[in-house]
C-alpha cells in the first residue's frame, strides 16, 4: 500500500502544528505562568517584600518550565489526578 492509497478522498485534513502544541509563556503553561507571576507580584508589590517575591517567581517559573519539558500537559494530568478519590490507590 503506497502513501497515495492511504489517503482516502475527503478524509484527509491537514492540521497546523499550532493547533496541537500547548500554549506556553516563557516555557511554562500560560495559566501557571500567569498565576505564578500574580502571586509573586502580590508579595513583591503588595507586601513590599521584593526579594521573597522575586525568589518565589524564579523558583515557581523554573519548576513549571521543568515540568512542562517533561510533560507539556502536566496541569491537566494533575487536575485529573486530584479528582480521583484517595481510596482508589493503585
Secondary structure as UniProt FT lines:
FT   HELIX           3..6
FT   TURN            9..10
FT   HELIX           17..19
FT   STRAND          24..25
FT   TURN            26..27
FT   STRAND          28..29
FT   HELIX           30..41
FT   HELIX           42..46
FT   HELIX           50..70
FT   TURN            72..73
FT   HELIX           74..83
FT   HELIX           86..88
//
